[in-house]
Amino acid sequence: MKVETKLKLAAACIVVVMSAIALLPHFVTASVTEVMAELDKAIAREREYGVLLNYLSDAEAAERGYVITGRQEFLEPYHEALAALPAVGKALGTGPIPAAEQKALEDIARLTAAKTAYMREVVRVRSADGAEAARALVDTGRGKQYMDELRVRIGAQETAYANYRAGLRAQLAARSSLAANVTSVATAIDIVLLILAGLAGNRVLTQRRKAEQHANDISRQLRLTADIAERRNVQLQSGGEMLHALELAETLEEGAQIVALYFSRLLPALSGSMYLYRHSRDILERKATWGQAHDPDIIEPLDCWALRKGTQHFTHGDEGTLACRHVAESGARLPRICVPLVTQGNVIGFITAEGMALGQDDSATERAWIMQLSEQVALALSNVQLRASLRHQSVIDPLTQLYNRRYLDETLKRELARAVRRGAPLAVIMLDLDHFKRVNDTFGHEAGDLLLRHVGTLLLQSIRGSDVACRYGGEELILLLPDCSLEHATARAGRLRQQIRALNLAVNKDVLTASASFGVAAYPVHGDTPEALLQAADAAMYAAKHGGRDRVDVAPLPAPVPVQ
C-alpha cells in the first residue's frame, strides 16, 4: 500500500473519530436531560402523595379536636383539608399512570372516600348527639383503620417513587461514566493514529511537505477536539452532581452555596454572580459569587438588560457597548453575559458571568453552556422554593405565625426524649385567652384575629432560640421550654401574663385589652410522657380559669402510686 494511501486512510479515520467525539456530548446531554425530566416528574408525584397524606392528617386532627372540645374553630381546618382533597386526587390521576399505580390510586381513592365519609359522620354525630355519641363512634376504630391503610398505601407509593428516583440517578451516573469511557477510548485511538501519521510523514519528509503540514493540522484539531470532549464530559458530570445537590437543598441560601461551589468548577475561566429577587420583587440580592467577581450586593431590576429583555444579554466590554448599570458599578471592562433565570414563565433572578474566555472566537459554545446551566439552575431553585414553602405551610399557623399542633406533637416527643437522655428539665406553659368568645361577639372576629396575632408576636419576641411557641387550637397557645425548671417557667409565665395584660389594641374607636390564664407543668415533676405533661398543664390552666382567670397556676404533683 502506498504511503499516500496510508496517509489518506489515517486522515479519514481521524476525521471519523473526531466527528464521533464532537457528536458524543450532544447525545449525552439529551440523555441526561431526559433523565432529569423523569426525575422532576417523580419528585412531583412523590410530593403530591405527601400532600394528600398531610391533608388527611390535618382533617383527622381537626375532627378529633372538634369531638373533644366541640369548638367550631376546629372545623375550619377540617373543611379546608376536605375541600383540598379532590384537587390533589385529580392531580394524582392526571397523565399516563402505570397499571400497578392505577390500582393503588383506586384503593387510595376508595379509602379516602371511606375516611372522609367516616369523619363527616363523626362530625355530624358530635353536632347532633353530643360528645359521648361521637366518642363511641370514634372508639370503634374505623377511622384509625382507614388512616393506617392509607398511610401504608401512600407510603408504598412514596417508597416506589423514591426507589424510581434512585434508579434514575444510577442511570444518570452510568450514562456519564459510559461517555467518559468512550471519550477515553476515542482519544487513545486518535493518539495511535497520530503516531502512525507522524511515522509515515517522517519517511517522506523531504518529498511530502504538504502531507506533513496536513498531518500537523489534523494533530492540532485532534488535540482541540479531545480537550473539548474531555472538558464537556467533566462539565456534564459536575452539572449532574450540582443538580442532584440542589435536589436535596432545603433552603434558597443552601442552594445558592451549591451554585457558587459548582459554578467555580463548571466555569473555571470566568467569574460571576447569581442574583435572586426578594419576596417584595423590588430589588435583587446577590446570593452566590465565584471567581474574582466584584458585583454589587443589591441591584434594581432595571439595572440589568437581560431582565429588561427577558433573554440573555452579551457585551464585549468595549466602550460604546450597551452595558448593564450593575456592570458600570463594578468597574469591570471584560466581556460579560447576563442570563435571566426563568421557570414556568416566572423570572426569579439572573446569572452574570465575565471573563476573557467570552471574547474569544469559540465563545459561542461557552455562552450556550452558560444558558443551559441557567435553565437547569432556575428549575432546581424553583423546586427548592416550592419545597421550602410546602414545609413552612405544613408546620406554621398562618394567623399567628406560631408552630401548629402537628409540629408541637413531633417536637415535644423529641425534646422530651432529649431531656430524659440528658437528665435536664423540660417545662410546658399552656395559656388560654380569657373571655375570647366575648371579644369575638363584642368586637368581631377580625378583632379576635388581631388579638391572636399580637399575642403570637409577643410570644415570639419573648422566647429563647431553643424555645418553641405553638398554637394548640383556637385561643389556646403553648410554650415548650427545654432546659427550663418549673420555677423559672412559672416566673416566665408571670411575666407573659403581665405583658398580655398590658396590651392595648385599637379596634375602630374602642380599645381592646386582654388577659390570659396560664397552666405550668414540667418534666420530671409532672410526668415523663408528652400526654402526661400536656394533661398536667391543661389541668393547671383550667384551674387558673376557675380560680378567677388572669393568673398562673402550677400543676399539682401527681399522687404517688401505692406499692403493691
Buried (B, 14 or more C-beta within 10 A) or exposed (E): EEBEEBBEBBBEBBEEBBEBBEEBBEEBBEBBEBBBEBBBBBBBBBBBBBBBBBBBBBBBBBBBBBBBBEBEBBBEBBEEBBEBBEEBBEBBEEEEBEEEBEEBBEBBBEBBEBBBEBBBBBBEBBEEEEBEBBBEBBEEEBBEBBBEBBEEBBEBBBEBBEEBBEEBBEBBBEBBEEBBEBBBEBBEBBBEBBEBBBEBBEEBEEEBEEBBEBBBEBBEBBBEBBEBBBBBBBBBBBBBBBBBBBBEBEEBEBBBBBBBBBBBBBBBEBBBBBBBBEEEEEEBBBBBBBBEBEBBEEBEBEBBBBBEEEEBBBBEBEEEEEBBEBBEEBEBBBBBBBBBBBBEEEBBBBBBBBBEBBBEEEBEEBBEBBBBBBBBBBBBBBBBBBBBEEEEEBBBBEEBBBBBBBBBBEBBEEBBEEBEEEEBBBBBBBBBBBBBEEBBEEBEEEBBEBBBBBBBEBBEEBBEEEBBBBBBBBBBBBBBBBBBBBEBBBBBBBEBBEBBEEBEBEBEEEEBEBBBBBBBBBBBBBBEEBEBBBBBBBBBBBBBBEEEBBBBBBBEEEEEEEEE
